[in-house]
Amino acid sequence: MNGHHHKHHKKEEGNGKYIAGIVLSILVIIAAIGIGVWTITGGFGGPEEKTGQEHASDLEIGTDNGTGTDGSDDAGTGGSDQDRTAADVQAILDDMTLEEKVCQLFMIKPEALTGVETVTQAGQATQNAYNEYPVGGIIYFSKNLISPEQTRTMLANTQEYAKERTGIPVFLSVDEEGGQVARVGHNSAFGVEEIGNMSDVGASGDTQEAYRIGTVIGSYLKDLGFNMDAAPDTDVLTNPQNEVVKYRSFGSDPQLVAEMAEAELKGLNEEGIIGMYKHFPGHGGTTADSHEGYVYVDDTLEELENSAFVPFKDGIANDIRVIMVSHIAAPNVTGDNTPATLSKKLTTDILREDLGFDGMVITDALDMGAITEQYGSANAAVAALNAGADMLLMPLDFQSAYEGVLDAVADGTLTEERIDESVARILEVKLTM
């Protein structure tokens, strides 16, 4: 009897071990599947539970060539680049405070960010200032650029602070057209090729030279750490007395200007630099300088469409990403003397709706006389956003402009949805960098 029970107990023990083995195997398989799911999705919650910062970091290496961030194409990913970009932009927006969104609308000088008289380096003061005001862009001038090594370090540090703070890159921009306007090219310490006037390039009719100039400028700017250039100038020189863009414009033939600008921008883009067409609606027909004060063109809408708008229309057809709107008034188009930057008629009705531009609109510098003589920094910033601008360049008083935009949202002069529209356009450009 005891023996029988002993045998039966051993048999049960054997069965128990067998069952335990099966259970253990099943658990191992489940665990393996779980690890696989975790690895694929970045957590059981899936990608949609990532924060905006993580989304942005994922896309910092993204390209604009129709491939995913790992170089794979869209096949089997369940969505196009455009769909994914829209989803990523929305995820980042959802993760941002209103104050962070408003900061993204500004491109300012490093001095306006830090309060330092002349910025030539980026250290703790820059990091502290950027952490408080994570602006969308910083623009540098000749006085900031001393030598290649100094510039590389300053820009690399600034970009690092931006990504640590927001997870997305900051635009690091400069005015580098060649000819008269060359913050780097005019400084012998940088040892780069000095580019001549665009008027001479246009006169030569050689679009290949315009493309080469784009690659030369793009190459040395990228090497220094810039990612944006306020070029090419796409003004059509219709007024021979114009001294502002006389040597900066490719010429008086709208189609030639369009072809030259397209070639130069292609060169810049291929080197990893975002360019922009400027100065909508066209500075080529003016006599005065908007740096000094009020400037206007007499052209009717039809005249602008047949001349000054041609390069912009060509660029829009080629999917350019950024257009700079100037402070030029066009009273025969708008019926008043409002500068284009603050004119809904010119920026939204004509540039966006009639010409079909859905990219990023940046204003010309808001510290120019054409604005400061008539408007305070806060009023100008709010008016530019209401007109349809996305990025506000160099307000005379950044702090006042920033607070003015926040106040305008609080009192309903601007809606947060309107802010979101502009930040989304800015982010769309950044996610292709």
JOUR-V104656 format. One record per pair of residues at least 12 apart in sequence whose ideal C-beta (glycine too) atoms are under 10 Angstrom apart, sorted by the first residue. I is the first residue (numbers start at 1). GAP is how many residues later the second one is. D is the distance in whole Angstrom. If there is no record, write none. Layout:
# JOUR-V104656
i->[I,I]
gap->[GAP,GAP]
d->[D,D]
This chain:
# JOUR-V104656
i->[42,42,47,47,47,48,48,49,50,50,50,51,51,51,51,51,52,52,52,52,52,52,52,52,52,52,52,52,52,52,53,53,53,53,53,53,53,53,53,53,54,54,54,54,55,55,55,55,55,55,55,55,55,55,55,55,56,56,56,56,56,56,56,56,56,56,56,56,56,57,57,57,57,58,58,58,58,59,59,59,59,59,59,59,59,59,59,59,59,59,60,60,60,60,60,60,60,61,62,62,62,62,62,62,62,62,63,63,63,63,64,64,64,64,64,64,64,64,64,64,65,65,66,66,67,68,68,69,69,81,81,82,84,85,85,85,85,85,86,86,86,88,88,88,89,89,89,89,89,89,89,89,89,90,90,90,91,92,92,92,92,92,92,92,92,92,93,93,93,93,93,94,95,95,96,96,96,96,96,96,96,98,98,98,98,98,98,98,99,99,99,99,99,99,100,100,100,100,100,101,101,101,101,101,101,101,101,101,101,101,101,101,102,102,102,102,102,102,102,102,102,102,102,102,102,102,102,102,102,102,102,103,103,103,103,103,103,103,103,103,103,103,103,104,104,104,104,104,104,104,104,104,104,104,104,104,104,104,104,104,105,105,105,105,105,105,105,105,105,105,105,105,105,105,105,105,105,106,106,106,106,106,106,106,106,106,106,106,106,106,106,106,106,106,107,107,107,107,107,107,107,107,107,107,107,107,107,107,107,107,107,107,107,107,107,108,108,108,108,108,108,108,108,108,108,108,108,108,108,108,109,109,109,109,109,109,109,109,109,109,109,110,110,110,110,110,110,110,110,110,110,110,110,111,111,111,111,111,112,112,112,112,112,112,112,112,112,112,112,112,112,113,113,113,113,113,113,113,113,113,113,113,114,114,114,114,114,114,115,115,116,117,118,118,118,119,119,119,119,119,119,119,120,120,120,120,120,120,120,120,120,120,121,121,121,121,121,121,121,121,122,122,122,122,122,122,122,122,122,122,123,123,123,123,124,126,126,126,126,126,126,127,127,127,127,127,127,127,128,129,130,130,130,130,130,130,130,131,131,131,131,131,132,133,133,133,133,134,134,134,134,134,134,135,135,135,135,135,135,135,135,136,136,136,136,136,136,136,136,136,136,136,136,136,136,136,136,136,137,137,137,137,137,137,137,137,137,137,137,137,137,137,137,138,138,138,138,138,138,138,138,138,138,139,139,139,139,139,139,139,139,139,139,139,139,140,140,140,140,140,140,140,140,140,140,140,140,141,141,141,142,142,142,142,142,142,142,143,144,144,145,145,145,145,145,145,145,145,146,146,146,147,147,147,147,148,148,148,148,148,148,148,148,148,149,149,150,150,151,151,151,151,151,151,151,151,151,151,152,152,152,153,154,154,154,155,155,155,155,155,155,155,155,156,156,156,157,158,158,158,159,159,159,159,159,166,168,168,168,168,168,169,169,169,169,169,170,170,170,171,171,171,171,171,171,171,171,171,171,171,171,172,172,172,172,172,172,173,173,173,173,173,173,173,173,173,173,173,174,174,174,174,174,174,174,174,174,175,175,175,175,175,175,176,176,176,176,176,176,176,176,176,176,176,176,176,176,177,177,177,177,177,177,177,177,177,177,177,177,177,177,177,178,178,178,178,178,178,178,178,178,178,178,178,178,178,178,178,178,179,179,179,179,179,179,179,179,179,179,179,179,180,180,180,180,180,180,180,180,180,181,181,181,181,181,181,181,181,181,182,182,182,182,183,183,184,184,184,184,184,184,185,185,185,190,190,190,191,192,192,192,192,192,192,192,193,193,193,193,193,193,195,195,195,195,195,195,196,196,196,197,197,197,197,197,198,198,198,198,198,198,198,198,198,198,198,198,198,198,198,198,199,199,199,199,199,199,199,199,199,199,200,200,200,201,201,201,201,201,201,201,202,202,202,202,202,202,202,202,202,202,202,203,203,203,204,204,205,205,205,205,205,205,206,206,207,207,207,207,207,207,207,207,207,208,208,209,209,209,210,210,210,210,210,210,210,210,210,210,210,211,211,211,211,211,211,211,211,211,212,212,212,213,213,213,213,213,213,213,214,214,214,214,214,214,214,214,214,214,214,214,214,214,214,214,214,215,215,215,215,215,215,215,215,216,216,216,217,217,217,217,217,217,217,217,217,218,218,218,218,218,218,218,218,218,218,218,218,218,219,219,219,219,219,219,220,220,221,221,221,221,222,222,222,222,223,223,226,226,226,227,227,227,227,227,228,228,228,228,228,228,228,228,228,229,229,229,229,229,229,229,229,230,230,230,230,230,230,230,230,230,230,231,231,231,231,231,231,231,231,231,231,231,232,232,232,232,232,232,232,232,232,232,232,232,232,232,232,232,232,232,233,233,233,233,233,233,233,233,233,233,233,233,233,233,233,233,233,234,234,234,234,234,234,234,234,234,234,234,234,234,234,234,234,234,234,234,234,234,234,234,234,234,234,234,234,235,235,235,235,235,235,235,235,235,235,235,235,235,235,235,235,235,235,235,235,236,236,236,236,236,236,236,236,236,236,236,236,236,236,236,236,236,236,236,236,236,236,237,237,237,237,237,237,237,237,237,237,237,238,238,238,238,238,238,238,238,238,238,238,238,239,239,239,239,239,239,239,239,240,241,241,242,242,242,242,242,242,242,243,243,243,243,244,244,244,244,244,244,244,244,244,244,244,245,245,245,245,245,245,245,245,246,248,248,248,248,249,249,249,249,249,250,250,250,251,252,252,253,253,254,254,254,254,254,254,254,254,254,254,254,255,255,255,256,256,257,257,257,257,257,257,257,257,258,258,258,258,258,258,258,258,258,259,259,260,261,261,261,261,261,261,261,261,261,262,262,262,262,262,262,262,265,265,265,265,265,265,266,269,269,269,272,273,274,274,274,274,274,274,274,274,275,275,275,275,276,276,276,276,276,276,276,276,276,276,276,277,277,277,277,277,277,277,277,277,277,277,277,278,278,278,278,278,278,278,278,279,279,279,279,279,279,279,279,279,279,280,280,280,280,280,280,280,280,280,280,280,280,280,280,280,280,280,280,280,280,281,281,281,281,281,281,281,281,281,281,281,281,281,281,281,281,281,281,281,281,281,282,282,282,282,282,282,282,282,282,282,282,282,282,283,283,283,283,283,283,283,284,284,284,284,284,285,285,285,285,285,285,285,285,285,286,286,286,286,288,288,288,289,289,289,290,290,290,290,290,290,290,290,290,290,290,290,290,291,291,291,291,291,291,291,292,292,292,292,293,293,293,293,293,293,293,293,294,294,294,294,294,294,294,294,294,294,295,295,295,295,295,295,295,295,295,296,296,296,296,296,296,296,296,296,296,297,297,297,297,297,297,297,297,298,298,298,299,299,299,299,300,300,300,301,301,301,301,301,301,301,301,302,302,303,303,303,304,304,304,304,304,305,305,305,308,308,309,309,309,309,312,312,312,313,313,313,313,315,315,315,316,316,316,316,316,316,316,317,317,319,319,320,320,320,321,321,321,321,321,321,321,321,322,322,322,322,322,322,322,322,322,322,323,323,323,323,323,323,323,323,323,323,324,324,324,324,324,324,324,324,324,324,325,325,325,325,325,325,325,325,325,325,325,325,325,325,325,325,325,325,326,326,326,326,326,326,326,326,326,327,327,327,327,327,327,327,327,327,327,327,327,327,327,327,328,328,328,328,328,328,329,329,329,329,329,330,330,330,330,333,333,333,333,334,334,334,337,338,338,338,339,339,339,339,339,339,339,339,339,339,339,339,340,340,340,340,340,340,341,341,341,341,341,341,341,341,341,341,341,341,341,341,341,341,341,341,342,342,342,342,342,342,342,342,342,342,342,342,342,342,342,342,342,343,343,343,343,344,344,344,344,345,345,346,346,347,347,347,347,347,347,347,347,348,348,348,348,348,349,349,350,351,351,352,353,357,358,358,359,359,359,359,360,360,360,360,360,360,360,360,360,360,360,361,361,361,361,361,361,361,361,362,362,362,362,362,362,362,363,363,363,363,363,363,363,363,363,363,363,363,364,364,364,365,365,365,365,365,366,366,366,366,366,366,366,366,366,366,366,366,367,367,367,367,367,367,367,368,368,368,371,371,371,371,372,372,372,375,375,376,376,376,376,376,376,377,377,377,377,377,377,377,377,377,377,377,378,378,378,378,378,378,378,378,378,378,378,378,379,379,379,379,380,380,380,380,380,380,380,381,381,381,381,381,381,381,381,381,381,381,382,382,382,382,382,382,382,382,383,383,383,384,384,385,385,385,385,385,385,385,385,385,385,386,386,386,386,388,388,388,389,390,390,390,390,390,390,390,390,391,391,391,391,391,392,392,405,406]
gap->[12,16,40,41,44,39,43,42,38,41,45,40,41,43,44,116,36,37,38,39,40,41,42,43,44,48,114,115,116,375,38,39,42,43,110,111,112,113,114,115,37,38,41,113,32,33,34,35,36,37,39,40,112,113,372,376,32,33,35,36,39,107,110,111,112,113,371,374,375,106,109,110,111,30,33,109,373,25,26,29,30,33,108,109,110,368,371,372,373,374,103,107,108,109,370,371,373,372,19,22,23,26,368,369,370,371,18,209,369,370,17,21,205,210,255,257,365,367,368,369,16,367,14,15,14,13,16,15,362,350,351,346,347,339,342,343,346,347,338,342,345,339,340,343,331,334,335,336,337,338,339,341,342,330,334,337,336,12,74,75,76,331,332,335,338,339,326,327,330,331,334,326,71,72,38,70,72,323,324,327,331,307,308,311,312,318,321,322,33,34,35,303,306,307,33,34,65,66,323,33,35,304,305,308,315,318,319,321,322,323,325,326,31,33,34,279,283,290,299,300,301,302,303,304,306,307,312,314,317,320,321,27,29,30,31,32,33,62,63,295,299,302,320,30,31,32,33,62,64,66,67,286,287,315,318,319,320,322,323,326,30,31,32,276,279,280,284,285,286,287,296,297,300,314,317,318,321,27,28,29,30,31,32,260,275,285,286,287,288,289,292,295,296,299,28,29,30,31,32,63,64,65,66,121,123,255,256,258,259,284,285,286,287,288,319,25,27,28,29,30,31,258,259,284,285,286,287,290,293,294,29,30,31,32,34,35,256,258,284,285,289,12,16,19,20,28,29,30,31,34,44,48,62,27,30,32,33,287,17,21,23,26,27,255,282,283,284,285,286,287,289,12,13,16,17,19,20,21,22,25,45,285,12,13,14,15,16,19,14,284,13,26,23,25,26,19,21,22,24,25,35,39,20,23,24,25,26,27,30,31,33,34,23,25,29,30,32,33,36,37,16,31,32,33,34,35,36,37,38,39,30,31,34,38,37,12,28,31,32,35,36,30,31,33,34,35,37,38,33,32,28,31,32,34,35,36,40,30,31,33,34,35,33,32,265,266,269,27,28,31,32,34,36,27,31,35,36,256,257,263,267,26,30,32,33,34,35,224,226,254,255,256,286,287,290,291,293,294,25,32,33,34,35,36,90,91,225,254,255,256,257,289,293,17,20,21,24,32,33,34,35,36,90,32,33,34,35,36,44,87,89,91,226,254,255,14,15,18,32,33,34,35,36,43,44,84,86,33,34,42,32,33,40,41,42,44,45,40,30,39,29,38,39,41,42,44,45,79,41,43,44,40,42,43,44,36,39,41,42,43,44,72,75,76,40,75,39,74,23,33,36,38,39,70,72,73,74,75,71,72,73,72,18,70,71,15,17,19,66,69,70,71,72,16,68,69,68,12,14,67,12,13,66,67,68,264,258,259,262,263,265,58,260,261,262,264,57,58,260,55,56,57,103,151,189,191,220,255,258,259,262,49,52,53,54,55,56,48,53,54,55,56,57,100,101,103,189,220,43,47,50,52,54,55,56,57,99,54,55,56,58,103,190,16,19,41,42,44,45,50,52,53,54,55,92,97,99,18,20,21,36,40,52,53,54,55,56,68,70,71,87,101,15,16,17,18,19,20,23,32,35,36,38,39,53,54,55,70,86,15,16,17,18,19,20,21,22,34,54,68,69,16,17,18,19,53,65,66,67,68,14,16,17,49,50,52,64,66,67,12,13,35,49,38,43,33,36,37,40,42,45,31,32,35,30,33,34,29,24,25,27,28,29,31,32,19,20,23,24,26,27,14,17,18,19,21,22,13,17,51,49,50,51,52,53,12,15,33,34,35,37,47,49,50,51,52,53,59,62,63,66,34,38,46,47,48,49,50,51,52,53,47,50,51,12,31,49,50,59,62,63,35,47,48,49,50,51,54,55,57,58,59,47,48,53,46,56,45,46,48,51,54,55,54,57,43,49,52,53,54,55,56,57,59,55,59,51,54,55,22,40,49,50,51,52,53,54,55,56,57,49,51,52,53,54,55,56,57,59,51,52,55,18,19,47,50,51,54,55,15,17,18,46,47,48,49,50,51,52,53,54,55,56,57,59,61,49,51,52,53,54,55,56,58,51,52,55,12,14,15,47,50,51,54,56,58,13,46,47,48,49,50,51,52,53,54,55,56,57,48,49,51,52,53,54,51,53,47,50,51,52,46,49,50,51,48,49,46,47,48,45,46,47,203,206,40,45,46,47,48,94,134,201,205,35,36,39,42,44,45,46,47,45,46,48,49,92,94,132,134,135,163,17,30,33,34,37,42,44,45,46,47,93,16,17,18,25,28,29,30,31,32,33,35,36,43,44,45,46,79,83,12,14,15,16,17,24,27,28,31,43,44,45,46,50,51,78,91,15,16,20,23,24,26,27,28,30,31,41,42,43,44,45,46,48,49,50,74,76,77,78,80,81,86,89,90,13,14,15,16,22,26,42,43,44,45,46,47,48,49,50,51,73,76,91,93,13,14,15,16,17,18,19,20,21,22,46,47,48,49,68,70,71,72,73,74,75,76,12,13,14,15,16,20,45,46,47,48,71,14,16,44,46,47,48,59,61,65,66,69,70,13,44,45,46,47,48,58,59,12,45,46,41,42,43,44,45,46,47,43,44,45,46,35,39,40,42,43,44,45,46,47,48,51,33,34,37,38,39,40,41,44,38,30,31,35,36,12,33,34,35,62,13,14,61,33,32,55,54,57,28,30,52,53,54,55,56,57,58,59,60,55,56,59,54,55,25,27,50,51,53,54,55,57,19,52,53,54,55,56,57,59,60,52,55,51,14,16,17,50,51,53,54,57,59,15,49,52,53,55,56,58,12,50,53,55,56,57,52,51,52,163,161,160,46,47,48,86,155,156,158,159,40,45,46,47,39,44,45,46,47,48,83,84,85,86,153,34,35,37,38,39,43,44,45,46,47,80,82,34,44,45,46,47,48,84,86,29,44,45,46,47,48,49,61,62,85,24,28,29,31,32,43,44,45,46,48,60,61,66,67,70,71,75,77,81,84,16,18,20,23,24,27,28,31,44,45,47,48,49,52,53,59,62,65,66,69,70,15,17,22,25,26,27,28,29,30,44,46,48,58,12,14,25,43,44,45,81,13,23,24,27,44,12,13,14,18,19,22,23,43,45,12,40,42,43,40,81,82,79,80,81,36,37,38,39,49,50,51,74,75,78,79,80,81,36,73,74,76,77,78,79,76,77,78,81,34,75,76,77,78,79,80,81,33,34,35,43,45,75,76,77,79,80,31,32,33,34,44,45,73,74,75,31,32,33,34,35,36,41,43,44,74,29,31,32,33,34,35,36,43,32,33,34,31,32,33,34,30,32,33,29,31,32,33,44,45,49,53,30,31,27,29,30,26,28,29,42,46,45,49,50,20,22,41,42,45,46,39,43,45,41,42,43,44,40,42,44,35,36,39,40,41,42,43,38,39,39,40,37,39,40,36,37,38,39,104,107,108,111,35,37,38,39,40,68,69,103,104,107,24,28,29,32,34,36,37,38,39,67,17,36,37,38,39,40,41,65,67,69,14,15,16,17,18,21,22,26,36,37,38,39,59,62,63,64,65,68,13,14,15,20,37,38,39,42,44,12,13,14,15,16,36,37,38,39,41,42,43,44,47,53,12,13,15,18,36,42,12,13,14,17,41,13,15,16,20,12,13,16,17,12,15,16,37,36,45,49,24,25,27,29,31,32,35,36,41,44,45,48,23,24,30,44,47,49,20,21,22,23,24,25,27,29,30,34,39,42,43,46,47,48,51,52,21,24,28,29,32,33,37,38,39,40,41,42,43,44,45,46,47,40,41,44,45,39,42,43,44,42,43,41,42,14,16,37,39,40,41,42,43,13,38,39,40,41,38,39,38,36,37,36,35,31,67,70,31,66,69,70,29,30,31,62,64,65,66,67,68,69,70,23,26,27,28,29,30,61,64,22,27,28,29,30,31,64,17,18,21,22,24,26,27,28,29,30,31,32,25,29,30,27,28,29,30,31,14,15,18,23,26,27,28,29,30,31,32,35,13,26,27,28,29,30,31,25,26,28,12,13,24,25,23,24,25,20,21,19,20,21,24,25,28,15,18,19,20,21,22,23,24,25,26,27,17,19,21,22,23,24,25,26,27,28,29,30,21,22,25,29,12,15,16,17,20,21,24,14,16,17,19,20,21,22,23,24,27,33,19,22,23,25,26,27,31,32,21,25,30,17,21,19,20,23,24,28,29,33,34,36,37,22,27,28,32,30,33,34,33,29,31,32,33,34,35,36,39,31,32,34,35,38,13,30,14,13]
d->[8,9,9,10,9,9,8,10,10,7,9,8,9,9,5,8,9,9,9,5,4,7,6,3,6,10,9,7,8,9,10,8,7,10,9,10,9,7,3,8,9,10,9,7,9,5,9,9,4,6,10,8,8,9,10,9,8,10,9,5,9,8,7,4,4,8,8,8,8,7,10,5,8,8,10,9,10,9,8,6,10,9,9,8,10,9,8,5,9,9,7,8,8,6,9,8,7,9,9,9,8,9,10,6,7,8,9,10,7,9,8,10,8,10,9,9,10,9,4,9,9,9,9,6,8,8,8,9,10,10,9,9,9,10,9,6,6,8,8,8,10,8,9,6,10,8,5,9,9,5,6,9,7,9,8,9,10,10,9,8,7,9,9,6,9,9,10,6,6,6,7,10,10,9,9,8,10,10,9,7,10,10,7,7,9,6,7,10,10,9,9,9,10,7,10,6,9,7,9,10,10,10,10,9,8,5,7,9,5,10,10,10,9,10,10,9,10,10,10,6,9,10,5,6,10,8,10,10,6,10,9,9,9,5,5,5,7,10,9,10,7,10,10,7,7,4,9,8,8,9,10,9,8,9,8,5,10,6,8,9,8,6,9,8,9,7,9,7,6,6,9,9,7,7,6,7,7,8,10,5,6,7,9,10,8,7,5,8,9,7,7,7,7,9,7,6,3,7,6,9,6,10,6,9,10,7,9,9,10,6,7,5,7,10,10,9,6,9,8,6,7,10,10,9,8,6,7,5,9,9,7,6,8,7,10,8,10,9,10,6,9,8,7,9,10,6,8,7,9,6,8,8,10,10,9,9,8,10,10,9,9,9,10,9,7,8,9,8,4,8,10,9,7,5,7,9,6,10,7,7,9,8,6,10,9,5,9,10,7,10,9,10,10,5,7,9,8,10,9,6,8,9,10,8,6,8,6,9,6,9,10,7,9,9,7,10,7,5,8,10,9,8,5,8,8,4,4,9,9,7,10,9,7,10,10,9,8,7,6,6,10,8,9,9,5,10,8,8,9,9,7,5,6,9,6,9,8,7,10,8,5,10,9,10,8,9,7,9,7,5,5,9,8,9,10,7,9,10,10,8,9,9,9,9,10,7,6,10,10,9,6,9,9,8,5,9,10,8,10,10,6,3,7,6,9,7,8,7,10,8,10,8,10,9,6,10,9,6,7,6,7,10,10,8,8,5,7,8,10,10,8,8,9,7,7,8,8,10,7,7,5,9,10,7,9,10,8,8,8,6,9,10,9,5,8,7,7,9,9,8,8,6,6,10,6,8,8,8,8,7,10,8,5,7,10,9,10,7,6,8,9,9,8,6,10,10,9,10,10,8,10,9,8,10,10,5,7,9,8,6,5,9,9,9,8,10,5,10,10,6,3,7,9,10,9,5,9,7,7,8,10,6,7,10,8,10,9,7,5,8,9,7,10,5,9,6,9,10,9,9,6,5,8,9,10,9,8,8,8,7,9,9,9,6,5,5,7,9,7,8,4,7,6,10,8,9,9,9,10,7,9,6,8,6,7,9,10,8,5,7,10,10,10,10,9,5,9,9,6,8,10,5,8,6,9,9,10,8,9,7,9,8,8,8,4,7,6,10,10,6,9,9,9,8,3,7,8,6,8,10,6,9,8,6,8,9,9,9,9,9,6,6,4,6,8,8,9,10,9,6,6,10,7,9,10,10,9,9,6,6,10,10,9,8,8,8,10,9,6,7,7,8,10,10,10,8,7,7,7,9,10,9,8,8,7,10,8,9,8,8,9,5,9,9,9,10,9,6,9,10,8,10,10,5,10,7,7,10,9,9,9,4,7,9,10,8,8,9,7,6,10,9,7,6,6,5,9,9,7,9,8,10,8,9,7,5,7,6,7,7,10,8,10,10,7,10,6,9,7,10,8,9,7,3,4,9,8,6,7,10,6,10,9,7,9,10,10,10,9,9,7,9,9,9,9,10,9,5,6,10,8,4,9,10,7,10,9,8,9,8,7,8,4,8,8,4,4,9,9,8,9,9,4,7,9,6,5,10,9,9,9,7,9,9,9,9,6,7,9,9,8,8,10,10,10,7,4,6,6,2,4,8,8,8,8,8,9,9,4,8,10,6,6,10,8,10,9,7,7,9,8,8,7,8,8,9,10,9,10,10,6,4,7,7,3,7,4,10,8,9,9,9,5,9,9,9,10,8,7,9,5,9,5,5,6,9,10,9,7,10,7,6,6,9,6,9,7,5,8,8,8,10,9,9,10,9,6,10,5,7,5,8,8,6,7,10,9,7,8,9,10,9,9,9,7,8,7,9,6,7,9,8,10,9,10,8,9,7,5,9,9,4,6,9,8,6,8,7,8,9,10,6,10,4,6,8,9,10,8,9,10,9,6,8,8,9,10,10,8,8,10,6,8,9,5,9,9,9,10,9,4,6,8,8,8,10,9,9,9,4,7,9,7,9,9,9,7,5,9,10,8,10,9,8,6,9,10,6,5,4,9,9,7,8,9,10,7,8,8,6,8,5,10,9,5,9,6,9,4,8,10,10,5,5,9,7,7,10,4,8,6,5,9,8,10,9,4,8,10,6,9,8,5,4,9,9,8,9,10,6,7,9,10,7,5,7,6,8,10,8,9,5,8,6,7,6,6,9,9,10,8,10,8,9,6,9,7,9,8,5,8,8,10,8,10,8,9,5,6,10,8,10,9,10,10,9,10,10,10,8,6,10,10,9,9,9,8,9,9,9,9,9,7,5,7,8,3,6,10,9,9,6,9,8,10,9,10,8,9,9,7,5,10,9,10,6,4,9,8,4,7,10,9,9,8,9,9,6,10,5,9,8,7,10,9,10,8,6,7,10,6,9,8,7,8,7,10,10,9,9,9,10,8,10,10,6,6,9,6,9,8,7,10,8,8,7,9,8,8,4,6,5,9,8,10,7,10,7,6,9,5,9,6,10,8,5,7,10,10,9,9,7,4,8,7,9,7,10,9,6,7,3,8,7,8,10,6,10,8,8,10,6,5,7,5,6,9,7,9,8,8,9,6,9,9,8,9,7,8,9,6,10,6,7,8,8,7,6,10,6,8,10,6,9,6,9,7,8,7,8,7,7,3,7,9,8,8,8,7,9,9,8,8,9,6,10,6,9,9,8,6,10,10,4,7,6,9,8,8,7,9,9,9,9,6,10,9,10,9,9,8,9,6,4,6,9,8,10,9,7,9,5,7,4,8,9,9,8,9,5,6,8,8,5,8,9,9,8,4,6,10,9,6,9,8,9,7,7,8,8,6,10,7,8,8,7,5,7,8,10,9,9,6,10,6,4,7,6,9,7,9,10,10,10,6,8,5,9,8,9,10,8,8,6,7,10,6,7,9,5,7,8,8,5,9,10,10,8,9,10,10,10,8,9,7,9,7,10,9,9,9,9,10,9,8,9,9,7,8,6,8,10,6,9,9,10,9,9,9,10,6,6,5,9,8,10,9,10,8,8,6,10,10,10,5,6,9,8,5,7,10,6,5,8,6,9,8,9,10,7,9,7,10,9,6,7,8,6,7,10,9,10,8,5,7,6,10,10,9,8,9,5,5,9,9,7,6,7,6,7,6,7,8,8,8,6,10,10,8,6,7,10,8,5,10,9,8,4,7,5,8,10,8,6,9,8,6,9,4,6,10,10,5,9,10,9,9,8,10,9,8,9,8,8,9,6,9,7,7,10,7,6,9,9,9,9,9,8,9,9,10,9,6,7,8,9,9,9,9,9,9,9,10,10,8,10,9,10,5,6,10,7,9,8,7,10,8,8,5,7,10,6,9,9,9,10,10,8,9,7,9,7,10,9,4,6,10,8,5,10,8,9,10,6,9,9,7,5,6,8,10,8,9,6,9,8,10,5,4,6,10,9,9,7,4,9,10,8,10,10,7,6,9,10,8,9,9,7,8,7,9,5,6,8,10,5,6,9,7,5,9,9,9,6,5,5,7,8,8,10,7,7,4,8,6,9,9,9,5,10,9,5,9,7,6,5,9,9,10,6,9,10,5,4,9,9,5,7,7,10,6,6,6,4,7,10,10,7,10,9,5,7,4,9,10,10,9,9,9,9,9,8,9,5,10,10,9,9,8,8,7,9,8,9,4,5,4,8,8,4,4,9,9,7,8,8,10,5,6,9,7,2,8,10,7,8,9,9,7,9,8,7,8,10,10,7,9,6,10,9,8,4,8,10,5,5,8,10,9,6,6,8,5,9,6,6,10,10,10,9,10,10,7,8,10,9,6,7,8,9,7,8,8,7,8,9,9,9,7,10,8,4,8,9,5,6,9,7,10,9,6,9,8,9,8,10]
